[in-house]
Amino acid sequence: MKRLIIGSIVLGMSCLSAAATEWKIGDITVSAPFARATAGMARAGGSFMQINNGGEADRLLSAHADVGEVTELHTHIKDGDIMRMRPVDGIDIPAHTGVALKPGSYHVMLMKLKAPLKEGDSFPLALTFEKAGTVTIEVPVADVGASMAPE
């Protein structure tokens, strides 16, 4: 009986841990979010994640985080030989597929940071989708050069 109870507790804790890195709203699932730590007095940072869609097409319209005064959806474009970040008015999330918000591509830009983003910290980020609505996720801060969420 004790083994069964302990096993149930361990299983429950592992499910809780998995749920903490994945958020669902409607047909949209947001997983593996992270932000890069900022160096020195940097006033801007980026947040990244995987957004999967199990239903009809949707669109990420906006994001909001209190860690900075401005939060925008951005992408990278090639301007001659230089890569530049540019704001976008939304990010299409096609039906039955996913979109990776990752370094060098689509991302959430955090500007006029109120304090540096420090590795090991986390912050809430609200994502608003055209059809699914708004979901607030928790974004862990990884090291400065991170290319994926910390484990």
N, C-alpha and C positions, 0 to 999 in steps of 0.2 A: 504494500500500500504506500509506504514512504517513497519508494522508487517511482511509482506512478505520479505522486504529487510533485516530487522534485522534477521529474521529466516534463510534466505539464507546465511547471513554472519556467523551466529553461526554454521550452518551445514557445511559450507566451512571450518571454523576453526577446527571443530571436525574431519573432514576428513584429514586435514593437520596434526593434532596431531597424528592420527592413522598411517598415512603414514610415519611419522618420526620414528616409531619403527619397520618398516618392509621395506625390500628392496627386489626387484625382479630383477633377471637376467635370461633370458630364462625361463626354467621350475623350476628354483630354487628360493625359498623364504627364506630369512634370517630374523628372528624376535627375539625380546626380548633379544638383546645383553646386556651384562654388564661385568664389570671387578670389582674385589674386590679392595678396597683401600689397600694400603700397609702400614705396620707399621714401624715406625722409619726409619732406613736407609736400609731397604730391597731392594735388587737389582733385585728381580724377582716378577712377578705378573701373574695372569691368567685372561683370557677373556673367556666368555661362551655365548652360544646362541642356538637357535633352527634353524635347517636347514631342510626345507621341499622340497620335490621334486615331482612335478606334472607330470613328463614325464619319459623319459628313464633314466636308471642308470647314475650317474655322479660320480665324485670324487673330493673332496677338495684337491688340490695339495699343496697349500702354503698360508701363511698369511704374511702381512707386516704392521708394525706400527712404526712410528718414535719416539714413547715414549721410546723405548729401542734400543740397538744396535743389538739385536738378537730377532727374532720372529720365533717360531717353533710350529708345530702341535705336541701335546703330548697325551699320555694316561697314565693310572695307571695300573700297573701289580702287582700281588702278588708274592713276592720273599721270599719264606719260610713264616714267620709270619709277614713280613714287606711289606707294600704297597710302591711302588716306581714309580716315574714318568719317562717315557721314551719317546723320540721322535719317531714319526712315519713318514713314507714317504708319507702318504696321508690318507684321511678318506673317505671310500666308502659311497656314498649317494644312497641307493637303489631306484629303480623306484617306484613311487607312494607311498612313505612313507617319514619318516623323521628321522633325527638323532639329538639327544640332546647333545650339548657340555656343560657339567655340571661338577661341583666339584666332584672329585672322578672318573672321566671318561675321555672321550676325552675333550680336551680344547686347547686354543691357549696360549702358554707360552710366556711371555714377559720377556726377560732377559737383564741384564746390563742396567737397567732402568736409564734414564738420570736424573729423578727426581721422588720423590714419587708419586704414584697415589693417588689423594686426592678425598674423597667423594664429589660429586657434580660437579666435572670436567667431561670432556669427551674428546675422541680422535678419529681420523679416523683410521680405520683398513681395509686394502685391502685384500680381499679373492679371490684366483684364483682357479677356477674350470676347470677341464679337458675339458669339452664340453661347458659349459655355458659362460666361460670367467671370467673376473675380475669385481668385484663389490666392491665399497668402502662404508662401513657403518660407522655410528657414534656410539661409545661405551660409554655409561655413566658409571661413576665410582660410585659404591654403597659402603655400609659400609664393613668393614673388613670381617665379617662373612656372607655376603649375599649369598643366594642360588637361588635368582631369580632377574630379572631386577627390578630396582626401578620404582615406578609408578609416 
